[in-house]
Amino acid sequence: MIVALILLGILLFVEWGSWRNMHRVWSQNGAFTWIRRIWFGISLVQFVWFGIYVFRWSEWREHHPQLLLLTHAVLISLLIPKVWLAGTEVVEAVRQGLQWLFTRPEGRPGIPRRTFISLTGQGVAGILLGAFAYGMTRGRYAYHVRRHDVPIQGLPEGLEGLRIVQISDAHLGSFLEDIQPVEKGLEMINALKPDILCFTGDLVNDSSDEAEPWIPSFRKLEARYGKFSILGNHDYADYARRTDEERERVRARIRAIHGEMGFDLLLDQHRVIEHQGAQLLLAGVQNWGRGFRQSGDLDTALSGADTTLPTVLLSHDPTHWEDKVMDGKAPVELTLSGHTHGMQMGLELPALGIKFSPSRLRYKRWGGLYTEGKQMLHVNRGFGLLGFPGRIGMPPEITELTLRKA
């Protein structure tokens, strides 16, 4: 309840600041009555859904995940522009205070009802609202193929040009069984004709039921030397109230679904891939993440393997690479991770050297290919959605990684 009261206080402050900003600019406009009615109608919806979040979170997560997802989307989409407006109002208040403080009393002007700062803030808020609307409609299905050449020292000639396609974080429960738009992304994967297809965890949000309708679609995915997968933190049924027996039943079904989709699920295991007379070691661990479930055991995954072979590791959380692989802690040349989603929003303009996502506030390596010495990490930005059912400047990703001799 203490946390809920703090959040309510923040929400009330944002509401007050954003409405003050709107009132400043539009109170003398003839349409102000309608603006006020629409505004307070929207605000009422926000506070009702905030109450649902506080008092019905667990129940809705388990029994009404679709409604919870919609609630989350609307709250975020409306709140972010209002946060911007409230911030603009704070800036405006500071400007007015400084103006009043440093102006002689006899020359102090009246505070204007319209200011450039307020109008600019409202313009940016409108852009943000439009961006969220796009992200929840077209952006969530704007599948994008990213290609990387991966230089590996000592790579055998036979492995030159071997192509690994990676997808991650499907979170199938977030698509609400809306299969047709997602089929476009699956067709793009098959069009790449991968040598190896890797899925790096989080097939579902929490329940095996979310994946059941998708089995035929994912079974159609093909790769020359096979399809391999691992579990992510959401694949252990940890995020809803269940008995131990119920949780284990869900976990067992999720593992079985991987097989029914045609994936070879690697649970701290490895496989050897042969291509043109050369061999590649492919290992996969269960989830291991800093601040998350730590079930994976890399030593077990590599036990009995010839670690002199070029090695690719599938590990859901990139912090596992930082803590257990990087700086030569393990004989792994390339690690494939996901987990971060790039927070499903950001701005990337490679030509201008711009690469930003709020995800960087938690993860140093949140998206793309990273190199430390002779070891590399690729963090996939995710195929699906979690929490906010949209993507803004962070399109769902399909990655093609081509092995090259360094």
N, C-alpha and C positions, 0 to 999 in steps of 0.2 A: 504493500500500500504506500510506503514511503516513496518508492520509485515512481509509482503511478501518480502520486501527488506532485512530485518534481516535474514529471513529463506534462501533467496538466497545467502546471504553472508556466512552463515554456510555451505550451500551445496557446494559452491565454495571452501571453505577452506577444507572440507572433500575430495572433488575431487582432489584438489592439493596435499594434504598430502598422500592420498592413492596411487595416481599415482607416486609420488616421491618414495614411498616405493617400488612399483613394478619396477620402472626404476632402482633403486639401485641394485636390485638383478638380473634382467633379461636383462639388456641393452646389455650385451656381448654375449647373447645366440643367436644362429642362428635362433630361432623361434620368435625373438623379434618383427619383422615386423608384423607378424600375431597377436601376443599378443597385440600390439599397436592398430591395426585396430579393433579387437574385443572389446578392452577396450573402445575406443572412440565411437564405435557404440552403445555400451550399455549406455555410458554417454549421448549421444545424446537423446536416448529414455527417460532417466531419466529427462533431462531438458525439453523435450517436455511435458511429463506428469506433471512435476511440474507446467508448464504454465497452463495446463488444470485445475489443482487443484486450482490455484490462480484465474483464470478468468472464469471458467465454473463450479465451485463446485455446486452452487445452481441448475443450469440447469441440470447437469448430475445426481445429487442426485434425482431429481424429475422425469426425463425422461429416464435416462440411468443408473439405479442403478447397473446393472451387469457390465457395462464398468467401472464405478467408483470403484467398488469392485476390479476388476482386476488391475486397475491402482494403487490402494492403496497397493495391495499385492506385485506387482512388485517393487514399490518404496521402500517399507520396506525391502523386501528380498534382494535387491541390496544395499540399503543404510547401513544396519547394519554391514555387513562385511567390507564395505568401512570405516565406522566410526572406526571400530577396527583397520584397516590398518593405518588410519590417526593418531589414538592414538599411535600406535606402532612407527610411524615416529616421533612423538613428543618425545617419550621416547628415540629413537635413537639420535635425535638432542641434547637432554639434555646430553646423555652419551658422545657424541662427544665433546660437549662444555666443559664438566668437564675434559675429557681427554686432550683437548688442554690447558685448564687453568692450570692444575696441572702437566703438563709435561714441563721440561726445554726446552727452544727453540731449543737447539742443538740436543735434543733427541726426538723431536716431530715427530711421524710417520705420513705418509700419511693416510688419512681416507680411510679405505677399502671399496670396492664396495659391498661386501657381508658381512653381520654380522649375528651373531646368533639371535639377537633380531629381525631383519627384517624377516628372514626365519621363526622364530617361529610365528611372527605375521601373516604372510601369511598362515601358516598352520592352525592357529586358525580361520582366516577368511574363509578358505575353509570349515572347520568344521561347522561354522555358516551358510554358504550358503547351505551346505548339510542338516542341521537341518531345515532350512526354507523350503527347497524343500520337505522334509519328512512331515513337519507339514501341508503343503498345499495339500498333496496327501493322505497319509495314516493316518497321525496324526489327522486330522479333524474328522475322522470316527472311531477312536479307542475308542469306548465307554467302560467306566469302571464303575463297580459297587463298591461303597464304603459303608461299613457297620459300623454302630455305635450302641452300646447299650446306651440308654438314661435313667439314673437313676433318678427317680422322687420320692421325699419324699411324703409319704402318698398316693401313687398310689393304688387305689382299686385292690383287688386280680383279679377281672374280666378283668382288663386292662393289666395285666402282659402278656408280649409277643405280644401285639398289634403292628402290623408292618405298618409303614407309609413310603411310597416311594415318594421321592421328585425329581422333575426335575425342571429346571429353564432356563430362557433365551434361548428360542428356536431360536429366530431371523430368522424366516423361510425364509425371503427374501434373506439371505446370502447363501442359498443352491441352488439358481437359479433353483428351481423345480427339483433338482437332488434327486428324492424321494427314489430310490432303495437302495443306501447305508445307508440312514437314517432309513429305515425299520428295519435294523438289531438292531439298538438301541431301537426302539419301541418294537420289539419282546423280547428284553432282559427285558424290563419293565414288559411286560405281564408274562414272565416266572417267575418273582418274586412272582406272585399272591398276590399283596398287599391287605391289609385290607382297607387302605385309600391311594388314589393317590393325591398328591398335586403338582400343577404347580404354581411357585412363580414369574410369571410376565415376560414381554418382549416376547410376542408371535411373534411380527414382529419387523422390523427395524423402519418403519414409516407408511406404507400403509396397509390397509386391504386386498388389492389385493394379497399381498405376501402370505397370509394364505389360500386363496381360494383353491388352488390345494391340500392342506394338510388335508382338513376336513375329507375325508374318512379314511385316515391313523390314525389320532388321535382319531377318533370315535371308532376305534377298541380297544383302551386301556380300560382295565377293572380293577375294584377294588371292593372288597366285599361290602364296605359301601359307595362307591361313589367316584367321581372325583371332586376335588375342585380347584379353581384357583383364582388368583388376577391379577391386572394390574401392569405393570412396567412402568418406565418413557417413554419407546419407544411406549407404547400402546395408547398415547394420540394425535398422529399426530402433534406433536409440532415441528418436525425437517425438515419441508419443507414449502415453501411459499404457503399458502392457505388462503382463506377467512374464516371467522368464520363459515359460513354455510358449506363450504366444510370440514372444520376440524371436525365439529360436526357430519357430515354424515359419515366420516371415523371412528370416535370413536364409533358411534352407530353400525356400521357394525362389528367392532372388537369385541364389546361386544356380538353381536349376534352370531358370529363365535364360541366364547367360548361355547355357548349353543349347537350349532350344532355339536361341537366336543364331546359333552357329559359332559362338565364341568359345575359345579355349581359355577358361578362367584360370589365371595363375594365382594361386594362394601360397605365396612364399615359395615359388617354384621357378624352374627355368626350362627353356627349350633351345635346341640347336637348329638353326635354319641353314640349309645348304643351297648355295646359288653359284652356278658356273664353276664348280669345283672348289669353292671356298665356303667357310663356315662363319656364321654370326651367332653369338650367344644372346638370347633374349630372355630376360628375367622379369618377374613381376612380384611385387610385395603387396600384402594387405595394407590397409590405411595406416599411415604413421604421419602425424602432423603435430607441430608445436601448438599446444593448447587444444588439441583434438585427440580423438582415439589413437592410441599407439599400439596397434596389433601387429604391424608388419615386422618381419625379421629378415633383414637382408642377408645375414650369414646363412640362414637356413635356405634362402632362395638360391644362393650361389654354392651351396654345399654339393660337392661332387662334380662341379662344373670345371671346365678348362678355362680359367679366367685369363689365359693368354690370348684368347680369341677376342676380337672386337666385341664389346658388350653394350647392349642397349637395355636400360632398366625402365620398367613402367612403375611409377610411384605417384599416387594421386596428388599429394601435397608437396609443393616445392620446398617447404622447410625441411623435409626429410633429406633432400639433396644437400641442403646447406649444412645440416647437422651430421649426416652419416656418410656422405659421398664426397663432397667438395674437399679440395686440398689433399687429394690422394687417400682419403680415408677408406675408399673402396675402389677396386679395379673396374671402374665403369666409365666408358668414354662418353656416352650420351644417355641422359635421363629424360623421360617424357612425363610431364605432370599436367595438372589442370587446376581445379579447386577454386581459383580466385575469381573466375568469370570476367576479369578486368572490371569487376563490380558492375558490369553491364552498362557502363557509361564512361565516357572519356573523350579525349581528342587526340588523334594521331595523324600527324602530317609529316611523314618521313623526309620529304624534300626540304622542309624547313627545320628539321631536327626536333619537332614537337612530338612528345609522347607522354601523355598524362592520363591518369585515372585516379580517382579517390582510393582505389585499391592499394596504391603505393604507400598510403599512410600505415598500412599493416604489413604489406609484403614488399620487400626490397625487389624481388623478382616476381612480377605479377603477369607478364605477358610477353611472348616472343622468345627469341633465342639468346641465351647468355653463355659466355665463355669465361672460365677461370682456369688458366694454365692449359692443360691438355684435355680438360673435362668440360662438357657442355650440358646445359639444361634448356629444354624447351617447355614453356608454360603455355598451354592451349587456353584460349579465352572462353572456351565453352561452346557447346552446340545448342544447349537449352537455356532455361530460365529458372531463377529461384527468387522468391520474395516479390520483387517488382517484375511483372510480366511484360517486360519490354527491354529494348536495347537502344541506347542513345550514343552514337559515335563509337560503338563497340559491337560490331556485327557478329553474329554467331559464326564460329570459325571451323573450317576444315583445313588441316595442315598437311602439306606434302613436303616431306623431308627426304632429300636425295643425298646418299652417302658419297663422299668424294675423298680421294686420297690427298692428304695434306702435303 
